[in-house]
Amino acid sequence: HIPRPVHTQRSTPPAPAPSTDSHDHCPRLLHTRLHHHHHPLVTRQQSPIRIRQYMEKFRQFVAFLLAALLMGILSIATVLIWVLNWRGGLAWDAGLLEFNWHPVLSTTGFIVLNGFALIIYRLPWTWNLSKPLMKNIHAFLNITTFTLMVISLVAVFDFHNSKKIPNMYSLHSWIGLAAIIMYTLQIVLGLCIFLLPFTPMYIKTFYMSIHVFAGLFIFGMGIIAAEMGITEKLIFTLRSRSNVTLSYSQSPPEAILVNALGIFILVFGGYIFWIATQPEWKRPLEQVTDNTNTEEGSTLNKTNTSAEIGMDCALENTPRLRQINLDDVDQRATF
């Protein structure tokens, strides 16, 4: 009698129960967040409380942006009213009318246009635009500002030389020229480091924080120079021995208007500084890649990734760490 073989059926392991742990959704949550540029902080997994918080921050950003825009428009309008109604207008004649280009172009370029160039990356309506396009827009605004400032400097030096007035003797001229020189260096380094494709990534990463700080510092220098410059101009033109107008100390209408110009410039600078320094208003990351063989950016990538998903899940339970493409470093940390 030959015993019949016993066929044993392999038992398949039971399917794991669906986990309710929120950590299992971390990679998908990170992917969803970083690819929805309209609402980078709003995902399907987030609660209505988080959505309301985001919308409240968005309303705050719009309020500060509109206030800055209003102050910028008032600054340009006020300086135009000043030179057209009280200073005789604009011309290129090596005289006082040529000098009037200096306050007009300085306010329009180095204050208002430069201020909005600082926060161009933070406008939510530009988050769908590609990173190279935003770089070009940022560079175009800065180059335009530089061009206006060169014209304003030519106007004031031309006027001083034609009237035999000494150059570079006041603190206003020292700070103003130093700001222009630093601004020129900022543009050259920015173009070479962030727009040239062959620049090593570790140089971009190292220079980014310097670039951000230098931009804000130069903008602050421009505001200080502008405040001193308009006060200096009023002291020189509104003198007590003049028979044409009242002295500065008697607060004629021109003095009140120009003092208001100084207030508008100062408040505009405050709004720009506030918008440029709020971390929750940064431009979101553009893409996430699984490239993990770039040793030079591992520390930065881990830090940025943790910052993006730190409020919603923990990284220690994720199957692998998604790293950020280092091409986004000059976009992520910029204003």
Residue frames as qw, qx, qy, qz and C-alpha x, y, z in Angstrom:
[[0.000, 0.891, 0.455, 0.000, 0.00, 0.00, 0.00],
 [0.427, 0.191, 0.017, 0.884, 1.54, 3.27, -1.12],
 [0.069, -0.686, -0.482, 0.541, 0.31, 6.21, 0.89],
 [0.329, 0.782, 0.363, 0.386, -1.15, 9.00, -1.13],
 [0.398, 0.098, -0.172, 0.896, 0.86, 12.23, -0.97],
 [0.128, -0.794, -0.504, 0.316, -0.67, 14.91, 1.13],
 [0.325, 0.524, 0.202, 0.761, -0.83, 18.19, -0.74],
 [0.285, -0.609, -0.412, 0.615, -0.44, 21.08, 1.64],
 [0.246, 0.817, 0.331, 0.404, -1.83, 24.39, 0.48],
 [0.413, 0.050, -0.220, 0.882, 0.33, 27.33, 1.09],
 [0.137, -0.827, -0.509, 0.197, -1.38, 29.85, 3.21],
 [0.317, 0.582, 0.081, 0.745, -1.08, 33.42, 2.04],
 [0.260, -0.236, -0.491, 0.797, -0.42, 35.95, 4.75],
 [0.065, 0.811, 0.572, -0.108, -3.37, 38.13, 5.53],
 [0.307, 0.646, 0.138, 0.685, -3.38, 41.52, 3.94],
 [0.295, -0.149, -0.450, 0.829, -2.29, 44.19, 6.37],
 [0.011, -0.798, -0.579, 0.169, -5.03, 46.26, 7.76],
 [0.288, 0.729, 0.130, 0.607, -5.18, 49.76, 6.38],
 [0.464, -0.233, -0.395, 0.758, -3.26, 52.01, 8.63],
 [0.063, -0.909, -0.391, -0.134, -4.85, 55.06, 10.01],
 [0.533, -0.535, 0.000, 0.655, -1.58, 56.62, 10.92],
 [0.306, 0.928, 0.071, -0.200, -1.20, 60.02, 9.30],
 [0.303, -0.646, 0.560, 0.421, 2.49, 59.30, 8.70],
 [0.611, 0.176, 0.717, 0.287, 1.59, 56.92, 5.86],
 [0.404, 0.823, 0.385, 0.107, 0.33, 59.86, 3.85],
 [0.322, -0.756, 0.138, 0.552, 3.44, 61.97, 4.24],
 [0.369, -0.120, 0.587, 0.710, 4.98, 61.40, 0.77],
 [0.162, 0.592, 0.678, 0.404, 1.64, 61.95, -0.96],
 [0.166, -0.906, -0.319, 0.223, 0.94, 64.99, 1.18],
 [0.359, -0.582, 0.279, 0.674, 4.32, 66.46, 0.40],
 [0.310, 0.141, 0.682, 0.647, 3.87, 65.78, -3.30],
 [0.054, 0.758, 0.622, 0.186, 0.39, 67.31, -3.28],
 [0.243, -0.861, -0.173, 0.413, 1.45, 70.39, -1.39],
 [0.336, -0.510, 0.372, 0.699, 4.42, 71.24, -3.52],
 [0.226, 0.165, 0.718, 0.637, 2.58, 70.84, -6.81],
 [0.003, -0.806, -0.578, -0.132, -0.45, 73.01, -6.03],
 [0.392, 0.089, -0.077, 0.912, 0.98, 76.47, -6.52],
 [0.227, -0.622, -0.294, -0.689, -2.30, 78.35, -6.22],
 [0.630, -0.658, 0.119, -0.395, -2.73, 77.23, -2.62],
 [0.503, 0.435, -0.715, 0.214, 0.58, 75.70, -1.53],
 [0.103, -0.233, 0.770, -0.585, -0.53, 75.15, 2.05],
 [0.706, 0.084, 0.285, -0.643, -3.98, 73.75, 1.28],
 [0.189, 0.193, -0.927, -0.261, -4.26, 70.03, 0.53],
 [0.654, -0.255, -0.513, -0.495, -7.05, 67.50, 0.51],
 [0.641, -0.210, -0.681, 0.286, -5.84, 66.01, 3.77],
 [0.176, 0.085, -0.397, 0.897, -5.93, 69.26, 5.68],
 [0.060, -0.585, -0.743, 0.320, -8.72, 70.37, 7.95],
 [0.108, 0.845, 0.370, 0.371, -10.97, 73.38, 7.38],
 [0.436, -0.855, -0.028, 0.279, -9.12, 75.10, 10.23],
 [0.575, -0.270, 0.388, 0.667, -5.85, 74.90, 8.27],
 [0.329, 0.526, 0.530, 0.578, -7.57, 76.23, 5.14],
 [0.145, -0.941, -0.286, -0.106, -9.00, 79.17, 7.06],
 [0.545, -0.675, 0.148, 0.475, -5.58, 79.92, 8.52],
 [0.524, 0.054, 0.478, 0.703, -4.06, 79.95, 5.05],
 [0.151, 0.730, 0.482, 0.460, -6.76, 82.23, 3.66],
 [0.334, -0.917, -0.154, 0.155, -6.31, 84.58, 6.60],
 [0.547, -0.460, 0.315, 0.625, -2.58, 84.81, 5.87],
 [0.404, 0.358, 0.554, 0.634, -3.37, 85.37, 2.20],
 [0.039, -0.901, -0.379, -0.209, -5.69, 88.26, 3.09],
 [0.466, -0.791, 0.059, 0.391, -3.00, 89.75, 5.29],
 [0.548, -0.114, 0.453, 0.694, -0.49, 89.53, 2.43],
 [0.240, 0.625, 0.529, 0.521, -2.90, 91.23, 0.01],
 [0.235, -0.938, -0.252, 0.045, -3.59, 93.99, 2.55],
 [0.499, -0.639, 0.234, 0.536, 0.12, 94.73, 3.04],
 [0.492, 0.136, 0.552, 0.660, 0.76, 94.54, -0.71],
 [0.116, 0.794, 0.474, 0.362, -2.02, 97.01, -1.51],
 [0.351, -0.904, -0.078, 0.230, -0.80, 99.34, 1.23],
 [0.547, -0.376, 0.383, 0.642, 2.73, 99.22, -0.21],
 [0.373, 0.430, 0.576, 0.587, 1.38, 99.87, -3.70],
 [0.067, -0.926, -0.355, -0.113, -0.57, 102.86, -2.42],
 [0.441, -0.791, 0.119, 0.406, 2.48, 104.32, -0.69],
 [0.552, -0.080, 0.502, 0.661, 4.59, 103.77, -3.80],
 [0.244, 0.663, 0.526, 0.473, 2.08, 105.55, -6.03],
 [0.231, -0.951, -0.200, 0.052, 1.79, 108.42, -3.55],
 [0.561, -0.550, 0.249, 0.566, 5.58, 108.75, -3.41],
 [0.444, 0.172, 0.533, 0.699, 5.95, 109.01, -7.19],
 [0.055, 0.804, 0.486, 0.337, 2.97, 111.37, -7.51],
 [0.373, -0.886, -0.124, 0.246, 4.23, 113.63, -4.71],
 [0.518, -0.402, 0.329, 0.679, 7.76, 113.98, -6.10],
 [0.327, 0.408, 0.566, 0.638, 6.32, 114.80, -9.53],
 [0.119, -0.905, -0.385, -0.138, 4.02, 117.45, -8.06],
 [0.503, -0.723, 0.035, 0.472, 6.99, 118.87, -6.18],
 [0.453, -0.221, 0.431, 0.748, 9.32, 119.30, -9.16],
 [0.212, 0.495, 0.620, 0.570, 6.60, 120.35, -11.63],
 [0.173, -0.875, -0.406, -0.196, 4.77, 122.89, -9.46],
 [0.434, -0.884, 0.035, 0.171, 7.52, 124.26, -7.18],
 [0.583, -0.469, 0.431, 0.504, 10.86, 123.47, -8.86],
 [0.209, 0.644, -0.325, -0.660, 10.11, 124.57, -12.44],
 [0.881, 0.379, -0.029, -0.283, 9.73, 121.19, -14.18],
 [0.806, -0.206, 0.472, 0.293, 12.15, 118.87, -15.95],
 [0.541, 0.813, -0.193, -0.093, 14.75, 119.49, -18.66],
 [0.878, -0.115, 0.127, 0.447, 18.25, 118.48, -19.69],
 [0.282, 0.900, 0.018, 0.332, 20.01, 121.86, -19.63],
 [0.611, 0.133, -0.439, 0.646, 22.76, 121.41, -17.02],
 [0.156, -0.434, 0.205, -0.863, 20.72, 123.64, -14.73],
 [0.379, -0.111, 0.644, -0.655, 18.20, 123.30, -11.95],
 [0.808, 0.192, -0.019, -0.556, 15.66, 121.65, -14.24],
 [0.675, 0.328, -0.661, -0.014, 18.15, 118.91, -15.02],
 [0.012, 0.275, -0.796, 0.538, 18.82, 118.43, -11.34],
 [0.656, -0.059, 0.265, -0.704, 15.10, 117.76, -10.83],
 [0.798, 0.182, -0.519, -0.246, 15.54, 114.42, -12.59],
 [0.250, 0.321, -0.820, 0.403, 17.54, 113.24, -9.59],
 [0.376, -0.044, 0.662, -0.647, 14.72, 113.10, -7.00],
 [0.771, 0.234, -0.046, -0.590, 12.20, 111.87, -9.58],
 [0.735, 0.327, -0.585, -0.102, 14.29, 108.98, -10.89],
 [0.119, 0.301, -0.824, 0.466, 15.68, 108.10, -7.47],
 [0.530, -0.004, 0.513, -0.676, 12.22, 107.80, -5.96],
 [0.823, 0.294, -0.127, -0.470, 10.77, 105.94, -8.93],
 [0.717, 0.391, -0.578, 0.011, 13.71, 103.59, -9.43],
 [0.323, 0.314, -0.766, 0.458, 15.75, 103.05, -6.29],
 [0.343, -0.090, 0.595, -0.722, 12.79, 103.21, -3.90],
 [0.747, 0.183, 0.219, -0.601, 9.56, 102.04, -5.56],
 [0.798, 0.398, -0.390, -0.229, 10.75, 99.81, -8.40],
 [0.301, 0.405, -0.809, 0.300, 13.55, 98.32, -6.33],
 [0.435, -0.167, 0.626, -0.626, 11.12, 97.65, -3.50],
 [0.857, 0.208, 0.124, -0.455, 8.76, 95.64, -5.67],
 [0.633, 0.480, -0.607, -0.024, 11.71, 93.80, -7.22],
 [0.082, -0.381, 0.813, -0.433, 12.53, 92.56, -3.72],
 [0.522, 0.066, 0.687, -0.501, 9.12, 90.93, -3.24],
 [0.566, 0.329, -0.427, -0.625, 8.38, 89.80, -6.80],
 [0.337, 0.114, -0.934, -0.037, 8.91, 86.15, -5.86],
 [0.076, 0.164, 0.802, -0.569, 6.33, 86.41, -3.08],
 [0.506, 0.179, -0.061, -0.842, 3.38, 87.41, -5.25],
 [0.593, 0.071, 0.782, -0.178, 1.03, 84.37, -5.26],
 [0.674, 0.644, 0.158, -0.326, -0.15, 85.24, -8.76],
 [0.368, 0.727, -0.560, -0.150, 3.34, 84.50, -10.09],
 [0.538, -0.384, 0.740, -0.125, 3.73, 81.08, -8.47],
 [0.850, 0.338, 0.397, -0.071, 2.51, 79.30, -11.60],
 [0.467, 0.831, -0.298, -0.042, 5.25, 80.93, -13.66],
 [0.921, 0.097, -0.223, 0.303, 8.42, 78.96, -14.19],
 [0.618, -0.645, 0.016, 0.449, 11.52, 79.62, -12.14],
 [0.524, 0.036, 0.310, 0.792, 13.68, 80.79, -15.10],
 [0.058, 0.706, 0.414, 0.572, 10.99, 83.27, -16.12],
 [0.450, -0.867, -0.213, 0.023, 10.79, 84.68, -12.59],
 [0.656, -0.369, 0.128, 0.646, 14.56, 85.02, -12.52],
 [0.366, 0.327, 0.382, 0.783, 14.45, 87.03, -15.73],
 [0.178, -0.837, -0.370, -0.362, 11.66, 89.26, -14.42],
 [0.601, -0.735, -0.091, 0.299, 13.59, 89.87, -11.21],
 [0.592, -0.156, 0.254, 0.748, 16.75, 90.69, -13.17],
 [0.213, 0.579, 0.434, 0.656, 14.85, 92.98, -15.56],
 [0.322, -0.897, -0.279, -0.121, 13.40, 95.03, -12.69],
 [0.623, -0.624, 0.071, 0.466, 16.83, 95.42, -11.10],
 [0.519, 0.091, 0.368, 0.766, 18.54, 96.37, -14.36],
 [0.035, 0.764, 0.413, 0.495, 15.80, 98.95, -15.03],
 [0.477, -0.857, -0.147, 0.127, 16.34, 100.38, -11.55],
 [0.649, -0.341, 0.215, 0.645, 20.07, 100.56, -12.18],
 [0.375, 0.426, 0.421, 0.707, 19.53, 102.40, -15.48],
 [0.167, -0.885, -0.315, -0.299, 17.29, 105.01, -13.82],
 [0.592, -0.744, -0.010, 0.311, 19.85, 105.54, -11.07],
 [0.611, -0.028, 0.292, 0.735, 22.68, 106.06, -13.55],
 [0.161, 0.658, 0.380, 0.630, 20.65, 108.76, -15.30],
 [0.393, -0.889, -0.217, -0.088, 19.86, 110.43, -11.98],
 [0.675, -0.508, 0.104, 0.525, 23.55, 110.45, -11.02],
 [0.477, 0.266, 0.350, 0.761, 24.56, 111.93, -14.37],
 [0.054, -0.826, -0.361, -0.430, 21.97, 114.68, -13.87],
 [0.502, -0.854, -0.087, 0.108, 23.18, 115.69, -10.42],
 [0.662, -0.322, 0.236, 0.634, 26.90, 115.57, -11.30],
 [0.373, 0.482, 0.408, 0.679, 26.25, 117.53, -14.52],
 [0.193, -0.904, -0.266, -0.276, 24.40, 120.21, -12.54],
 [0.622, -0.713, 0.035, 0.320, 27.09, 120.44, -9.86],
 [0.640, -0.070, 0.314, 0.698, 29.89, 120.70, -12.41],
 [0.242, 0.635, 0.391, 0.620, 28.13, 123.37, -14.46],
 [0.298, -0.896, -0.143, -0.297, 27.44, 125.50, -11.35],
 [0.350, 0.524, -0.565, 0.532, 30.90, 124.88, -9.79],
 [0.706, -0.522, 0.180, -0.443, 29.34, 123.13, -6.80],
 [0.050, -0.463, 0.878, -0.108, 31.58, 120.63, -4.99],
 [0.797, -0.034, -0.489, -0.352, 30.66, 116.97, -5.32],
 [0.807, -0.141, -0.555, 0.144, 30.50, 114.28, -2.65],
 [0.129, 0.398, -0.482, 0.770, 30.79, 116.47, 0.44],
 [0.590, -0.315, 0.210, -0.713, 27.54, 115.58, 2.27],
 [0.387, -0.132, 0.883, -0.231, 26.52, 112.42, 4.12],
 [0.729, 0.448, 0.290, -0.428, 23.62, 112.09, 1.69],
 [0.581, 0.666, -0.417, -0.212, 26.03, 111.81, -1.23],
 [0.046, -0.471, 0.873, -0.118, 28.28, 109.36, 0.61],
 [0.532, 0.074, 0.778, -0.324, 25.48, 106.96, 1.53],
 [0.699, 0.564, 0.131, -0.419, 23.77, 107.35, -1.84],
 [0.461, 0.653, -0.573, -0.178, 26.87, 106.62, -3.90],
 [0.176, -0.324, 0.912, -0.181, 27.82, 103.71, -1.63],
 [0.662, 0.249, 0.582, -0.402, 24.34, 102.26, -2.15],
 [0.679, 0.639, -0.149, -0.330, 24.67, 102.56, -5.94],
 [0.220, 0.584, -0.781, -0.031, 28.09, 100.87, -5.93],
 [0.353, -0.117, 0.884, -0.284, 26.82, 98.02, -3.76],
 [0.708, 0.423, 0.344, -0.449, 23.71, 97.72, -5.93],
 [0.544, 0.651, -0.454, -0.271, 25.88, 97.42, -9.04],
 [0.036, 0.401, -0.909, 0.109, 27.93, 94.66, -7.42],
 [0.549, 0.104, 0.698, -0.447, 24.73, 92.94, -6.31],
 [0.737, 0.531, 0.030, -0.417, 23.41, 92.87, -9.88],
 [0.411, 0.610, -0.665, -0.129, 26.68, 91.60, -11.38],
 [0.130, -0.261, 0.925, -0.242, 27.04, 88.80, -8.83],
 [0.635, 0.233, 0.541, -0.500, 23.38, 87.88, -9.11],
 [0.708, 0.568, -0.195, -0.371, 23.56, 87.57, -12.88],
 [0.327, 0.542, -0.774, -0.008, 26.76, 85.54, -12.79],
 [0.180, -0.184, 0.901, -0.349, 25.72, 83.18, -10.00],
 [0.506, 0.269, 0.671, -0.470, 22.01, 82.62, -10.55],
 [0.658, 0.612, 0.044, -0.436, 21.54, 83.03, -14.30],
 [0.321, 0.580, -0.720, -0.205, 24.66, 81.39, -15.72],
 [0.936, -0.083, -0.163, -0.301, 23.93, 77.66, -16.08],
 [0.780, 0.242, -0.492, 0.300, 27.45, 76.46, -15.36],
 [0.172, -0.625, 0.459, -0.607, 27.70, 78.02, -11.87],
 [0.369, -0.012, -0.905, 0.211, 28.24, 75.23, -9.28],
 [0.503, -0.617, -0.493, -0.352, 25.27, 74.60, -7.07],
 [0.622, -0.457, -0.416, 0.481, 27.23, 74.89, -3.83],
 [0.242, 0.032, -0.006, 0.970, 28.14, 78.47, -4.78],
 [0.320, -0.467, -0.406, -0.717, 24.46, 79.30, -5.32],
 [0.655, -0.550, -0.518, 0.017, 23.58, 77.78, -1.96],
 [0.551, -0.279, -0.283, 0.733, 26.36, 79.66, -0.14],
 [0.145, 0.085, 0.105, 0.980, 25.66, 83.03, -1.76],
 [0.220, -0.589, -0.644, -0.436, 21.86, 83.00, -1.48],
 [0.436, -0.728, -0.443, 0.288, 21.65, 84.23, 2.11],
 [0.363, -0.339, 0.073, 0.865, 24.20, 86.95, 1.34],
 [0.050, 0.279, 0.545, 0.789, 22.20, 87.99, -1.72],
 [0.309, -0.703, -0.613, -0.187, 18.97, 88.26, 0.27],
 [0.453, -0.674, -0.271, 0.516, 20.53, 90.26, 3.11],
 [0.330, -0.165, 0.243, 0.897, 22.43, 92.57, 0.75],
 [0.014, -0.489, -0.597, -0.636, 19.24, 93.35, -1.18],
 [0.376, -0.798, -0.471, -0.007, 17.41, 94.43, 1.96],
 [0.515, -0.533, -0.074, 0.667, 20.42, 96.33, 3.28],
 [0.264, 0.063, 0.371, 0.888, 20.90, 98.29, 0.04],
 [0.154, -0.655, -0.582, -0.456, 17.19, 99.07, -0.08],
 [0.464, -0.769, -0.347, 0.272, 17.42, 100.46, 3.45],
 [0.448, -0.306, 0.133, 0.830, 20.42, 102.56, 2.46],
 [0.117, 0.373, 0.516, 0.762, 18.41, 103.99, -0.42],
 [0.304, -0.789, -0.507, -0.166, 15.59, 105.02, 1.91],
 [0.514, -0.645, -0.144, 0.547, 18.03, 106.70, 4.31],
 [0.364, -0.069, 0.318, 0.873, 19.73, 108.57, 1.45],
 [0.019, -0.573, -0.570, -0.589, 16.37, 109.70, 0.07],
 [0.389, -0.816, -0.416, 0.101, 15.22, 111.06, 3.43],
 [0.473, -0.540, 0.042, 0.695, 18.45, 113.01, 3.88],
 [0.333, 0.147, 0.477, 0.800, 18.43, 114.21, 0.28],
 [0.072, -0.721, -0.523, -0.449, 14.97, 115.78, 0.30],
 [0.445, -0.815, -0.245, 0.279, 15.68, 117.45, 3.64],
 [0.507, -0.311, 0.229, 0.771, 18.98, 118.79, 2.31],
 [0.209, 0.402, 0.531, 0.716, 17.24, 120.14, -0.79],
 [0.226, -0.845, -0.452, -0.178, 14.60, 121.95, 1.28],
 [0.513, -0.690, -0.075, 0.505, 17.24, 123.53, 3.54],
 [0.437, -0.108, 0.362, 0.816, 19.18, 124.81, 0.52],
 [0.074, 0.435, 0.565, 0.697, 16.18, 126.18, -1.39],
 [0.349, -0.800, -0.405, -0.274, 13.89, 127.46, 1.39],
 [0.513, -0.032, -0.345, 0.785, 16.12, 129.99, 3.06],
 [0.156, -0.750, -0.472, 0.436, 15.11, 132.87, 5.31],
 [0.138, -0.521, 0.180, 0.823, 16.84, 135.48, 3.13],
 [0.168, 0.227, 0.758, 0.588, 14.88, 134.46, 0.05],
 [0.288, 0.237, 0.141, -0.917, 12.18, 136.88, -1.10],
 [0.436, 0.036, -0.679, -0.590, 10.42, 134.28, -3.22],
 [0.718, -0.324, -0.581, -0.204, 9.18, 131.89, -0.57],
 [0.594, -0.720, 0.201, -0.296, 9.01, 131.38, 3.15],
 [0.062, 0.560, -0.812, 0.151, 11.85, 129.70, 4.98],
 [0.545, -0.032, -0.835, -0.070, 11.80, 126.01, 5.82],
 [0.154, -0.112, -0.745, 0.639, 11.22, 126.77, 9.50],
 [0.369, 0.165, 0.178, -0.897, 7.99, 128.60, 8.66],
 [0.414, 0.206, 0.885, -0.048, 6.52, 125.47, 7.04],
 [0.391, 0.379, -0.256, -0.799, 5.48, 126.75, 3.63],
 [0.880, 0.215, 0.145, -0.397, 3.25, 124.49, 1.48],
 [0.659, 0.532, -0.531, -0.012, 6.28, 123.14, -0.39],
 [0.001, 0.439, -0.806, 0.396, 7.91, 122.06, 2.85],
 [0.672, -0.037, 0.520, -0.527, 4.74, 120.31, 4.03],
 [0.862, 0.391, -0.132, -0.293, 4.42, 118.49, 0.71],
 [0.525, 0.527, -0.652, 0.146, 8.04, 117.30, 0.71],
 [0.273, -0.339, 0.753, -0.493, 7.82, 116.24, 4.36],
 [0.831, 0.127, 0.294, -0.454, 4.79, 114.16, 3.36],
 [0.738, 0.511, -0.430, -0.098, 6.93, 112.66, 0.60],
 [0.132, 0.483, -0.798, 0.336, 9.44, 111.57, 3.21],
 [0.583, -0.106, 0.607, -0.529, 6.67, 109.92, 5.25],
 [0.869, 0.337, -0.027, -0.360, 5.34, 108.08, 2.19],
 [0.560, 0.539, -0.625, 0.073, 8.82, 106.75, 1.37],
 [0.127, -0.386, 0.793, -0.454, 9.42, 105.63, 4.95],
 [0.721, 0.042, 0.467, -0.510, 6.07, 103.84, 5.25],
 [0.816, 0.453, -0.261, -0.248, 6.56, 102.21, 1.84],
 [0.346, 0.513, -0.757, 0.208, 9.91, 100.88, 2.98],
 [0.399, -0.234, 0.717, -0.521, 8.34, 99.49, 6.14],
 [0.851, 0.222, 0.188, -0.438, 5.71, 97.59, 4.19],
 [0.709, 0.521, -0.471, -0.064, 8.33, 96.15, 1.82],
 [0.067, 0.460, -0.810, 0.358, 10.53, 95.03, 4.72],
 [0.614, -0.087, 0.577, -0.531, 7.58, 93.35, 6.41],
 [0.878, 0.350, -0.019, -0.327, 6.49, 91.48, 3.27],
 [0.590, 0.582, -0.556, 0.061, 10.06, 90.42, 2.46],
 [0.046, 0.429, -0.797, 0.422, 10.80, 88.99, 5.90],
 [0.745, -0.122, 0.358, -0.549, 7.68, 86.92, 6.65],
 [0.163, -0.281, 0.927, 0.185, 8.59, 83.21, 6.25],
 [0.485, 0.353, 0.776, -0.197, 5.03, 82.06, 5.58],
 [0.486, 0.778, 0.109, -0.383, 4.83, 84.28, 2.50],
 [0.220, -0.483, 0.705, 0.471, 7.74, 82.66, 0.67],
 [0.656, 0.360, -0.421, -0.513, 7.27, 81.28, -2.80],
 [0.886, -0.182, 0.392, -0.167, 6.58, 77.51, -2.51],
 [0.387, -0.353, 0.765, 0.376, 8.87, 74.88, -3.93],
 [0.516, 0.429, -0.346, -0.656, 8.41, 74.20, -7.61],
 [0.845, 0.171, -0.452, -0.229, 9.10, 70.48, -7.81],
 [0.654, -0.505, 0.544, -0.146, 10.17, 67.42, -5.85],
 [0.679, 0.459, -0.557, -0.137, 12.58, 64.87, -7.26],
 [0.939, -0.336, 0.069, -0.030, 13.86, 61.52, -6.02],
 [0.640, 0.567, -0.358, 0.375, 17.45, 62.31, -6.93],
 [0.697, -0.715, 0.053, -0.008, 19.45, 61.32, -3.88],
 [0.864, 0.030, 0.038, 0.501, 22.96, 61.21, -5.29],
 [0.239, 0.761, -0.087, 0.597, 23.82, 64.89, -4.80],
 [0.655, -0.308, -0.490, 0.485, 25.93, 64.82, -1.70],
 [0.259, 0.141, -0.148, 0.944, 26.58, 68.54, -1.61],
 [0.338, -0.331, -0.107, -0.874, 22.92, 69.42, -1.06],
 [0.500, -0.297, -0.814, -0.002, 21.80, 66.70, 1.34],
 [0.225, -0.304, -0.573, 0.727, 21.76, 68.89, 4.44],
 [0.216, 0.145, -0.052, -0.964, 19.86, 71.71, 2.75],
 [0.471, -0.122, -0.673, -0.557, 17.40, 69.29, 1.18],
 [0.414, -0.332, -0.815, 0.231, 16.58, 67.59, 4.47],
 [0.077, -0.288, -0.396, 0.868, 16.04, 70.93, 6.15],
 [0.326, 0.096, -0.250, -0.907, 13.72, 72.26, 3.47],
 [0.485, -0.183, -0.786, -0.337, 11.77, 69.02, 3.27],
 [0.315, -0.342, -0.753, 0.465, 11.23, 68.96, 7.03],
 [0.070, 0.236, 0.192, -0.950, 10.04, 72.56, 6.95],
 [0.393, -0.023, -0.496, -0.774, 7.43, 71.76, 4.31],
 [0.672, -0.260, -0.613, -0.323, 5.79, 68.79, 6.06],
 [0.238, 0.138, -0.725, 0.631, 6.74, 69.34, 9.68],
 [0.405, -0.076, 0.324, -0.852, 3.27, 70.49, 10.70],
 [0.798, 0.084, -0.160, -0.575, 1.46, 67.50, 9.22],
 [0.991, -0.029, -0.132, -0.013, 3.62, 64.38, 9.62],
 [0.499, -0.711, 0.467, 0.164, 6.93, 63.07, 10.99],
 [0.511, 0.648, -0.517, -0.229, 9.77, 62.11, 8.68],
 [0.222, -0.446, 0.861, -0.102, 11.04, 59.14, 10.67],
 [0.636, 0.162, 0.720, -0.228, 8.21, 56.85, 9.53],
 [0.617, 0.660, -0.125, -0.411, 8.40, 57.64, 5.83],
 [0.957, 0.094, 0.215, 0.169, 9.84, 54.89, 3.60],
 [0.658, 0.140, 0.137, 0.727, 12.34, 57.24, 2.00],
 [0.142, -0.688, -0.136, 0.699, 13.30, 60.86, 2.12],
 [0.506, 0.719, 0.368, 0.302, 12.19, 62.93, -0.82],
 [0.456, -0.400, 0.050, 0.794, 14.81, 65.47, -1.63],
 [0.283, 0.886, 0.188, -0.315, 14.39, 68.88, -3.16],
 [0.715, 0.479, 0.159, 0.484, 16.08, 69.66, -6.42],
 [0.465, -0.487, -0.078, 0.735, 18.88, 72.06, -5.69],
 [0.224, 0.350, 0.407, 0.813, 17.93, 74.09, -8.75],
 [0.271, -0.778, -0.468, -0.319, 15.16, 75.52, -6.56],
 [0.549, -0.428, -0.359, 0.621, 17.47, 76.95, -3.93],
 [0.177, -0.044, 0.067, 0.981, 17.72, 80.35, -5.57],
 [0.325, -0.440, -0.482, -0.684, 13.94, 80.40, -5.90],
 [0.588, -0.523, -0.613, 0.067, 13.06, 79.13, -2.44],
 [0.502, -0.468, -0.319, 0.654, 15.14, 81.55, -0.41],
 [0.176, 0.231, 0.207, 0.934, 14.64, 84.60, -2.56],
 [0.212, 0.101, 0.348, -0.908, 12.26, 87.31, -1.47]]
